[in-house]
Amino acid sequence: MKPSIFKITGGHLTARDKRNILDCIEYLRGQDHHNAWLGYKGSPKRYCVTADADLPNIYGVRISENYTTDWGEKRQREWKFTVEAKGIDPLQPVAPKTDPQADLFEGMSA
């Protein structure tokens, strides 16, 4: 089965966002912690991916984007998503005590 991302909650995810989320999951697979904002050089978007402790292949994703307004002011916006990954092995969640990002998703609405 081809690796794919399906949005469960949140706004619109572009195809590029879905590919980037899959890349983040594969990158985090080799890491002993998941406390990182990941992105590509030159891209205004960064991704924070956290595995769900109860459900395999369900991930909480935050996307942060830096942009400049028409008046030259630098701004940042963030989105929160819940996604399901299919066609890949589940990413093992990091224990909440050692995951500094665990509180990032608390209190945010979609």
LINNORWO-V454436 format. One record per pair of residues at least 6 apart in sequence whose ideal C-beta (glycine too) atoms are under 8 Angstrom apart, sorted by the first residue. I is the first residue (numbers start at 1). GAP is how many residues later the second one is. If there is no record, write none. Layout:
i=I gap=GAP
i=I gap=GAP
This chain:
i=1 gap=85
i=1 gap=86
i=2 gap=85
i=3 gap=19
i=3 gap=82
i=3 gap=83
i=3 gap=84
i=3 gap=85
i=4 gap=14
i=4 gap=18
i=4 gap=81
i=4 gap=82
i=4 gap=83
i=5 gap=8
i=5 gap=13
i=5 gap=16
i=5 gap=17
i=5 gap=78
i=5 gap=79
i=5 gap=80
i=5 gap=81
i=6 gap=77
i=6 gap=78
i=6 gap=79
i=6 gap=80
i=7 gap=6
i=7 gap=74
i=7 gap=75
i=7 gap=76
i=8 gap=50
i=8 gap=73
i=8 gap=74
i=8 gap=75
i=8 gap=76
i=9 gap=72
i=9 gap=73
i=9 gap=101
i=10 gap=51
i=10 gap=69
i=10 gap=70
i=10 gap=71
i=10 gap=72
i=10 gap=73
i=10 gap=100
i=11 gap=68
i=11 gap=70
i=11 gap=99
i=13 gap=8
i=13 gap=68
i=13 gap=70
i=17 gap=28
i=17 gap=30
i=17 gap=46
i=20 gap=19
i=20 gap=20
i=20 gap=25
i=20 gap=27
i=21 gap=26
i=21 gap=28
i=21 gap=38
i=21 gap=40
i=21 gap=62
i=21 gap=64
i=22 gap=63
i=22 gap=66
i=23 gap=15
i=24 gap=14
i=24 gap=23
i=24 gap=25
i=25 gap=24
i=25 gap=34
i=25 gap=60
i=25 gap=63
i=25 gap=66
i=26 gap=62
i=27 gap=11
i=28 gap=6
i=28 gap=8
i=28 gap=10
i=28 gap=21
i=28 gap=63
i=29 gap=60
i=29 gap=62
i=33 gap=61
i=33 gap=65
i=33 gap=66
i=34 gap=15
i=34 gap=16
i=34 gap=17
i=34 gap=60
i=34 gap=65
i=34 gap=67
i=35 gap=64
i=35 gap=65
i=35 gap=66
i=36 gap=12
i=37 gap=9
i=37 gap=10
i=37 gap=11
i=37 gap=27
i=38 gap=8
i=38 gap=9
i=38 gap=10
i=38 gap=11
i=39 gap=6
i=39 gap=7
i=39 gap=8
i=44 gap=21
i=44 gap=22
i=44 gap=23
i=45 gap=18
i=45 gap=19
i=45 gap=20
i=46 gap=17
i=46 gap=18
i=46 gap=19
i=47 gap=14
i=47 gap=15
i=47 gap=16
i=48 gap=13
i=48 gap=14
i=48 gap=15
i=48 gap=16
i=48 gap=53
i=48 gap=56
i=49 gap=10
i=49 gap=11
i=49 gap=12
i=49 gap=42
i=50 gap=9
i=50 gap=10
i=50 gap=11
i=50 gap=43
i=50 gap=49
i=50 gap=51
i=50 gap=52
i=50 gap=54
i=50 gap=55
i=51 gap=7
i=51 gap=8
i=51 gap=39
i=51 gap=40
i=51 gap=41
i=51 gap=42
i=51 gap=43
i=52 gap=6
i=52 gap=7
i=52 gap=8
i=52 gap=41
i=53 gap=40
i=53 gap=43
i=56 gap=34
i=57 gap=27
i=57 gap=28
i=57 gap=29
i=57 gap=31
i=57 gap=33
i=58 gap=24
i=58 gap=25
i=58 gap=26
i=59 gap=23
i=59 gap=24
i=59 gap=25
i=59 gap=26
i=59 gap=32
i=60 gap=20
i=60 gap=21
i=60 gap=22
i=60 gap=45
i=61 gap=19
i=61 gap=20
i=61 gap=21
i=61 gap=22
i=62 gap=16
i=62 gap=17
i=62 gap=18
i=62 gap=19
i=62 gap=42
i=62 gap=43
i=62 gap=46
i=63 gap=15
i=63 gap=16
i=63 gap=18
i=64 gap=12
i=64 gap=13
i=64 gap=14
i=65 gap=11
i=65 gap=12
i=65 gap=13
i=66 gap=8
i=66 gap=9
i=66 gap=10
i=67 gap=7
i=67 gap=8
i=67 gap=9
i=67 gap=10
i=68 gap=6
i=68 gap=7
i=69 gap=6
i=80 gap=25
i=80 gap=28
i=80 gap=29
i=80 gap=30
i=81 gap=29
i=82 gap=28
i=93 gap=6
i=96 gap=6
